[in-house]
Amino acid sequence: MTDVTTVSGHSDDLIELDGAIYEEFNYSFEEHGDLLAFSNGTVLRIVNTRGVWRISLVAGDADIVQAREDDTDNYTDRATVTGAKWVVFENEFVMAKDRT
């Protein structure tokens, strides 16, 4: 099992995780976005602004590739988190699963 998880926004109301941790969370539409806290100490903030999903690093380490605002085919930043075994989003706790 790989220990890499990719975080992105989907549609206008879903936060998607793929890879070691696989889950979809419902976006809250809070003004300051939503936080994802990973077991490796990484904390990401994700917010949907003008139809583009923006991801920023609050703590820890993640590789973030930003989407251009004028690219309608790619409307989400993508964050790569390595080494996380679980994530917390609001009151949800999700562990990595072996999907082999």
Summary of the structure (lengths in Angstrom):
residues: 100
radius of gyration: 12.7
end to end distance: 7.1
largest distance: 38.2
contacts: 282
relative contact order: 0.29
helix: 0%
strand: 54%
